[in-house]
């Protein structure tokens, strides 16, 4: 493959983009003018109706932050959705990026982002 040639975009990527677009449009606070990013304004609640946390890790919640949390049924679904999205992202990187240190770092950051997002799910917004 020549340096300026790329393979055809896989069908699952197009489908995932469409599903993501529809999901974003359904989110509370979604505004197309923010490039699909939800504005974290005080008047926009979290998806489960709670206020966005501001305190972070404190002495009173430190033990809860580091303990194992058995996932609920909804959290299992969220963890799986994060894994599917991370896998798709890594597949795109592997398909379109040349093998190099930057590609390795990009994959590492996708994994890190997935793990951090999974922690957010597991902690239910505690931090």
C-alpha positions in Angstrom: 0.0 0.0 0.0 1.4 3.4 -1.0 1.9 5.9 1.8 -1.0 8.1 0.5 -3.5 5.2 0.0 -5.9 4.0 2.6 -8.2 1.0 2.6 -11.9 1.5 2.4 -13.6 2.5 5.7 -15.0 -0.7 7.2 -18.8 -0.9 7.3 -18.9 -1.3 11.1 -17.1 2.1 11.5 -19.9 3.8 9.4 -22.5 2.0 11.4 -20.9 2.9 14.7 -20.6 6.6 13.7 -24.3 6.7 12.9 -25.3 5.0 16.2 -23.1 7.5 18.1 -24.6 10.4 16.3 -28.1 9.3 17.2 -27.1 8.6 20.8 -25.5 12.0 21.2 -28.6 13.8 19.8 -30.7 12.0 22.4 -28.5 13.2 25.3 -29.8 16.0 27.6 -27.9 19.2 26.9 -26.8 18.1 23.4 -26.2 21.1 21.1 -25.0 20.6 17.5 -22.9 23.8 17.8 -20.6 22.1 20.4 -19.4 19.5 17.9 -21.3 16.8 19.6 -19.9 17.6 23.0 -22.3 18.0 25.9 -21.8 21.3 27.7 -21.2 20.6 31.4 -23.3 23.5 32.6 -25.0 23.6 36.0 -28.4 23.3 34.4 -27.6 20.1 32.6 -27.9 17.1 34.9 -26.1 13.8 34.5 -27.8 11.1 32.5 -29.2 9.6 35.8 -30.5 13.0 37.0 -27.8 13.7 39.6 -25.7 16.8 39.8 -22.2 16.7 38.5 -19.7 16.0 41.3 -17.3 18.7 42.2 -15.5 17.4 45.3 -13.3 14.6 43.8 -11.5 12.3 46.2 -11.7 13.3 49.8 -10.8 11.8 53.2 -14.4 10.7 53.6 -14.7 8.8 50.3 -11.1 7.6 49.8 -11.8 4.0 50.9 -14.9 3.8 48.6 -12.9 5.1 45.6 -10.3 2.3 45.8 -12.6 -0.7 46.6 -14.1 -3.2 44.1 -17.6 -2.4 43.1 -19.7 -5.3 41.8 -21.3 -4.0 38.6 -25.1 -3.7 38.3 -26.8 -5.0 35.1 -26.7 -1.5 33.6 -23.1 -1.1 34.4 -22.3 -4.4 32.7 -23.9 -3.0 29.6 -21.9 0.2 29.9 -18.6 -1.6 30.4 -19.3 -3.7 27.3 -20.2 -0.6 25.3 -16.9 1.0 26.3 -15.0 -2.1 25.4 -16.7 -2.3 21.9 -16.0 1.3 21.3 -12.3 1.1 22.4 -11.8 -2.0 20.2 -13.3 -0.2 17.2 -11.0 2.8 17.9 -8.0 0.5 18.1 -8.9 -1.2 14.9 -9.1 2.1 13.1 -5.7 3.1 14.4 -4.2 -0.2 13.4 -5.8 0.1 9.9 -4.9 3.7 9.1 -1.7 4.5 11.1 1.7 3.4 10.2 3.5 1.1 12.7 5.5 3.5 14.8 5.9 4.9 18.4 3.0 7.3 17.8 0.6 4.5 16.9 1.7 2.5 19.9 1.1 5.5 22.1 -2.3 6.2 20.5 -3.4 2.6 21.3 -2.1 2.9 24.9 -4.2 6.1 25.3 -7.3 4.4 24.0 -6.8 1.7 26.6 -6.2 4.3 29.3 -9.3 6.2 28.3 -11.4 3.0 28.3 -10.1 2.1 31.8 -10.8 5.6 33.1 -14.3 5.6 31.7 -14.9 2.1 33.2 -13.8 3.5 36.6 -16.3 6.3 36.1 -19.0 3.8 35.5 -18.0 1.6 38.4 -17.9 4.5 40.8 -21.2 6.0 39.6 -19.8 9.5 39.5 -18.3 9.4 43.0 -15.2 11.4 41.9 
